Amino acid sequence: MAPESIDQKLSFARSRLANLKALIDGNRLTNDPDARQHLTQEFFLHLVGATEYLAQLVIERRSLQLASEEVTVYKVARELEKRDPSDPLLPWLKGLSADTRKTALPADPYSSEGLVYRTINYRNEVAHRNTNPFHFVMSAGPKVAFFWLDPRDHARGHSDLPVDVDLSKMFSVVDERCRTVLAILALA
């Protein structure tokens, strides 16, 4: 795995984010549900894909004994912790993982932990279950789109942030953490 592959996945996610923002800016997000779903799926697939590529790179650089088809960021962090609990990659890798099946949405869904959790949860829901995570608020002007905080449970309500702001924040936290891991690996 090459660091450039991670950059490429992040670039693809950034492009899909720009495409979604163009739909929003053109007031077309509600008019083209196929494009909206397609771009949302690709955004999350590429963003989470960057973390999975990063996990592959860590396996190679740290010579961990994990099969590539079983790799998740969580498993790589766990394996790394067994080997060297003081490894500087650990907090960053842990900060890029969340087990959305076994843990609840963090109390603060806008914290870095909450944004990573939601990113992984949306990827699972949107890409693997074809869930529509959008909630639209009708107004006198353009319709405003929000994400459900947890598409599996609408009772939790929708985000306080419009979709484009939420997506930008998710992208930023994942991008920053991936780049930090890459920088640490480059020093090794």
Beta strands, then each sheet from edge to edge (+ up, - down):
strand 1: 134-137
strand 2: 144-148
strand 3: 158-162
sheet 1: 1+ 2- 3+
end
